[in-house]
Amino acid sequence: MSENIEKVKCLIIGSGPAGYTAAIYAARANMKPVLYQGTQPGGQLTTTNEVENFPGYPEGITGPAMMMELQKQAERFETDVRDGWITKVDFSGSVHKVWVNGEKEIHCDTVIISTGASAKYLGLESEQKYLKLGGGVSACAVCDGFFYRNQEVVIVGAGDSACEEAHYLSKLCTKVTMLVRRDEFRASKIMAERVKNTENIEILFNTETEEVIGDGQVVTGVKVINNQTKQSHLIPATGFFVAIGHKPNTDIFKGFLDLDETGYIINAKPGTSKTNIDGVFVSGDAADHVYRQAITAAGTGCMAALDAERYLAAKDSSFEVSTSTYN
């Protein structure tokens, strides 16, 4: 083996609740995990201004602060947290090979994938401005809808997820305006009928977003255009929700791991974190297109570390499963 190749027992790709939880459990099991944070250290939660639905924070916490605490906890147990991202993998042989930043090669006994998924946005300059400011743009109604109680909001999307999030918001907000680009929903009939029959949801078909309007700090409205009549108007709103889908960050695993049609990693055995490659495990939103919550991601991070620990114990009789892992 080349002197330039590093050998690690457990490599964790990606941070966020899944990656850091996997690191905590793996480190406590004496697996000496190495974690690469990726292009967005802390994951999607670092773009969330307030987190109030994660157990253990009765007063709430900001997403970035929560990720810093999780990182410190992982490092307390001697997780080797590193900057950089994995740019290439090779799981075709008995050795799991990965490359960092296109240069450094690492050979791994086990790999835990926690690369997450990225919400899709419209790409408008004004949308990105208020997203970065934390001033009213969100891609998660379940995460952020609470902050818009008794207010008027706008949501963009036409699929099942958009309908589900619009319905969720309707229970909190005085009015929800739903923008659908075409003249019909892409959602299933039952989901479409649910929003159509909800009194405080107004559906605007053939309508697209031109600009998110604000006062420089928070959203105050959304300028929209009817793509048939070409007429524009302003919708007063304090929140702008985007529900046009997510893209799992799994491109580098194509050709090695089983992915579904949208790119999510398929669990080889339901109820576990196992993939179709022995010794490679997945946690968090890279495999979860249903729940996509911080708490569920953390839970699967725990599962991945425990599965990896058992895998190592089965391969090497000298590696014992640590009882402290479960405490």
N, C-alpha and C positions, 0 to 999 in steps of 0.2 A: 504494500500500500504506500502511495506517495506520502512524503512528509507533509505535504500541503493539504492532505485530506484529514478533516477532523472526524472523530468517531464519537457519537453521543448515544446514550441509552434511550432518551425520550426527547424528540423534537416537537415543539408546539408551533404551528404556523398560524400566526394571527393572535391578536389580543382581544380586548372586549370581555364581557362577562364569561363567555364560554372558555376562551383561552386562559384567562387568569384563574378561573376556578379549576380548570384542568391542571394548571401549574401548581396550585396550592395542594391538591390531592396527590399529584405525582411527586412533588418535593417531599411531602410527609411520608411517602412510601419509599423514600430513598432511591428514586429513579433519576435523580440529578437532571431535571428537565432544563432544556435550553429553549427559550421562547423568543421568536422574532416578531416584533410588533406590527410589521407591515407598513403599508403606505399611509394608513390612518391609525396611529397608535391610540388604543382605547376603543376603536371601532365606531359604529354609528352613534353610540350613546354620547360621544363627545360633542355631537351637534344638538343634543337635547338640553335645553336650558334648565328645566326642573324635572326631577324624577320623584314621584310621590307614590308609586305603586310597587316599589321594591321593599320587601319585608326588612325591618330593622332600622328604618329611617323614619321615625314618627313625625319629624318636622320636614321631611323631604330633603333632597340633596340635588345639586347640579350634576349633570352627566359627567363632565370632566372631573369634578371632585370625587365622584364615586369611583371612576376608573383609576384615579391616582391612589385611592385607598386600597383598591383591589391589587394594584401593582405592588404597593408597599407590603401588603400581606403575603403575596407570592414571593417577594424578595426576602421577607423575614425568614422563610423556610429555605432560603438559598437557591431559589430559581434564578437562573442566569438569563436576565431580560436584556435583549439586544435590539439596537436599531437595525433597520434593514428589512428587506423583503425577499421572499423566495420567488425566483424568476423562472425556475425550471425544475422538474422532477423526473426521476426514472424509477418506476416501480416494477419494471419488467423482470428483474432478477431476484435473487434471494436477499440481496442487500438493497435497502431503500436509500436511494441517492437523491439529494437535493442540492441546488446551487443558490447561493445568496448573492443578490445584486449582479447576477450573471458571471460571477467570478469564483468565489469560495465554494468548494465542494465539501459536503458533509454526508457521511454514511450513518444511518440511523437504525437502531434496533426496533424502535417503534416511532410512529408519526401520528400526531393528533392534529387534525385539520380544523381550524377555527377561523376561517377566512371570512365568514359572514356573507351578507348580501347587501348590495347598495340599492337604495330607493331610486327609482327613476323620477326625474323632474322634467319640467317643460323646457328648461334651459334659458328662460327669460332673465335678463340682467336684473330686473327689479325683483323677481322671484328669489334669485340667489342672494341678493342684497339683504332682504329681510329674513331669509333662512339663516345667513351667517350672523345677523344681529340677534337672532332669537326673538324676533318681533312680530310673529304671527304666521309664519309659513311652516308647515309640518307635513310629514308623510306618514304620520301615525295617529289616527283619531283616538285609538285606545290609550295611547301614551299621553296625548296632549289635550284631548277633548275636555277634560275636567276644567282646564283653565279658561274655557269659553262658555261657561254656564251662563244662561240667560243673555246670550249675545247672538248676533247674526254672523253666520260663516258661509263660505263658499267651498265646494269640493269639486274637483275635476276627476272624471273617470266614468267608465261605462260598463265595467265588468262586475263580477260577483263581489270582489273585495271592495270596490267603490260603493256598491249598493249596501253592503254590510256596514261600512264605515259611515255612510250617510245616515243610515238608520240608527246607528249608535249615537251619532251627533244629535239626531232629532230628539233624543231623550234628555239632552243637556241644554240644547240651544233653543232660542225662541224661533229661529228660522234657519233652514239649511237650503242654500241654492246649489243645485247640482248641474254642472256643465257637461253636456254630452256632445262630442264633436260631430257625430253622425245623427241620422234621424231615427235611430233605434239603439237600444242597449245591446251590448255584447253578453250581458249577464244572462243567467238562466231565467226562465219565465217566472219562477216563483220568487226570485230575488227582485226582479224588475217590478213585479206586481206589489211587492211589499213596500217599496219606496213610493210607487205611484199612489198607493193607498194611505200614505202617511201625511196627515194634514199639513204639517209645518215644513214639508219638503217641496220646494218648487223645482221642477225639472225644465231646463232650457236645452232643447235639442238644437243641432246644427250651430252650436255656439262654442267659440274658442276664446281663450284668454289672450288679451293684447298686452296688458300691463297690470302689475300689482301696485296699487297706490298706497302711499303711506306718508307720515309726517317726518320721515327721516329716522324714526326710532321704531314705530309700530305700524302695522297695516291698518288702513282706514277704509279701503275699498278695493274693488277689482274692476278694471275696465275690460269689457268683453265685446266681441263682434259676432254677429250672425253671419255665418259663411255663405248663406244663400242670398240674403237681402243686402249684405255688406253694411248694415247699420250697427253702430256702436252705442253702448250706454254704460253707465257706471253703476255698479252694485255696491251699496254700503256694506261693509263687513269688517270685523276685527280679526278674523282668522281665515287663512287660505290653505286648504288641505289638498294635497296631491295624491291621488290613488290610481296611478297608471301602471303600477307593477314594481317589481324588484328584480334585480339581476344578481344571481349568486356569483360570488367571486371565485369561480372554480375553473376558469379557462385553462390554467396550467395543468389540470389533472385529466384533461380530455385524452382519451386513448389508453388510460390506465384504470381509471375508476368508472364505475357504472353511473351515468347521469341520466336524469329524466329529460324530456324534450325541452325544458326551459333551463337546464343546466344544474339543477339541484342534485346533490350527491344522494344516491339511493342506498339506504341501509340494507346490507346483505341479509341481516336477520332482524326483523321487527322487534322493537323493545331493547335493542342494543345499539352501540355506536359503531359496530363493525361495518367495514366496507367489503367489497369483493376481493380486496388484497389483504392477506394475512399480515397483521402487524400495523395496519393503517386504519385509523379510527377517525370519526367525524363528529363534531359537536357544533351546536349553535345554528345560525341561520343559513349556513352553507348546505344544510340538509332539511331545514324547517321552513316550508312555505305556507304553513298554516297558522302558527301562533306568533312567531317573530317577536317575542318579548324577552326582556333582559333576564327575568327569573327562569324562564324555560331554557334559555341559552346556558345559564349557569348550571342548571340541573343536568343538561347533556354534557357539559364540561366535566362534571363529576363522574358521569357514566363512562366517558371516554378514558379518563385516567384509571378508573377501576378496571375497565376492560383491558387496557394496556398493561396494567400491573399483572393481571391474571395471565395474559399472553406471555409475558416475560417469565413468570413463574413456571408455566407449562414447558417452556423451551429450556430453561436453565434451572436445574434442581437446587443450585446454590443461591438462587434469588428467591427469598421468602416473601410471601404476601404479608404486609405489615398490618397488624391489628389496629395500630394507631390511625390508619387511614380512615377507619369507620367511626372515629370518635371526634 
